[in-house]
């Protein structure tokens, strides 16, 4: 994503390149406030956002996104709101979505 958004292979992302990268990675257009916040963290002598800083910022955002998605999936499986999943919870969830799925595959997914 960085390379695709790095206009003319300058080695950094401009403000516009950052906006495009966020759309590519997260599927939404970042607000002016978000872009201002990121770009203000760039040293004044730099012309843009270098790869290392970009990776740090995007990795943290991706990790938070993954955590939220995982939490939503877990909550959907934890229908009794116990805070843990049993094999039976897992099996019921899979059977409601794909009743023909073999138990072997469900067991592997649970593991």
C-alpha positions in Angstrom: 0.0 0.0 0.0 2.8 2.4 0.9 4.6 1.8 -2.4 1.3 2.2 -4.4 0.6 5.5 -2.6 4.1 6.9 -2.7 3.9 9.2 -5.7 7.0 9.2 -7.9 8.7 6.8 -5.4 9.9 9.6 -3.2 10.2 7.4 -0.1 7.4 9.1 1.8 3.7 9.7 1.7 2.3 13.1 1.1 -1.0 14.2 2.7 -2.9 12.9 -0.4 -1.0 9.6 -0.4 -1.9 9.0 3.2 -5.6 9.6 2.5 -5.5 7.0 -0.3 -3.6 4.6 1.8 -6.2 4.8 4.6 -8.9 4.1 2.0 -7.0 1.1 0.7 -6.3 -0.4 4.1 -9.5 0.5 6.0 -12.1 1.2 3.4 -13.0 4.7 4.6 -12.0 8.2 3.8 -10.1 9.7 6.7 -11.2 13.0 8.1 -9.2 16.2 7.9 -8.6 16.0 11.7 -7.2 12.4 11.3 -4.9 13.4 8.5 -3.8 16.6 10.3 -3.1 14.6 13.4 -0.9 12.1 11.6 0.9 14.8 9.5 1.5 16.9 12.5 3.5 14.0 14.0 5.9 14.2 11.1 9.1 16.2 11.7 9.0 19.7 10.1 12.1 19.0 8.1 10.5 15.9 6.5 8.4 16.3 3.4 6.0 13.5 4.4 5.3 10.3 6.2 8.1 7.8 5.9 7.6 4.0 5.7 8.6 3.2 9.3 6.2 5.8 10.8 3.4 4.7 8.4 3.9 1.0 9.4 3.7 1.8 13.1 0.5 3.9 12.7 -1.2 1.5 10.4 -0.2 -1.6 12.4 -1.7 -0.1 15.5 -4.9 0.7 13.7 -5.1 -2.7 12.0 -4.6 -4.4 15.4 -7.4 -2.4 17.0 -9.7 -3.2 14.0 -8.8 -6.9 14.2 -9.5 -6.9 18.0 -12.9 -5.3 17.5 -13.8 -7.8 14.7 -12.7 -10.7 16.9 -14.7 -9.4 19.8 -17.8 -9.1 17.6 -17.4 -12.7 16.4 -16.8 -14.0 19.9 -19.9 -12.2 21.2 -21.9 -13.7 18.4 -20.7 -17.2 19.4 -21.1 -16.6 23.1 -24.9 -16.5 23.1 -25.2 -17.3 26.8 -22.9 -14.3 27.6 -20.5 -16.4 29.7 -17.3 -14.9 28.5 -16.0 -18.2 27.1 -16.9 -20.6 24.3 -17.6 -24.3 24.5 -17.5 -26.7 21.6 -21.3 -26.8 21.7 -21.5 -23.0 21.3 -19.2 -23.3 18.3 -21.1 -26.2 16.8 -24.4 -24.4 17.1 -23.0 -21.3 15.5 -21.5 -23.2 12.6 -24.6 -25.4 12.1 -26.8 -22.3 11.9 -24.7 -20.9 9.1 -23.7 -24.1 7.3 -25.7 -27.1 8.4 -23.8 -29.5 6.0 -20.4 -28.7 7.4 -18.6 -31.8 8.7 -18.0 -32.0 12.4 -14.3 -32.6 11.7 -14.0 -29.1 10.2 -15.9 -27.6 13.2 -13.5 -29.4 15.6 -10.5 -28.1 13.7 -11.9 -24.6 13.7 -12.6 -24.8 17.4 -9.0 -25.9 18.1 
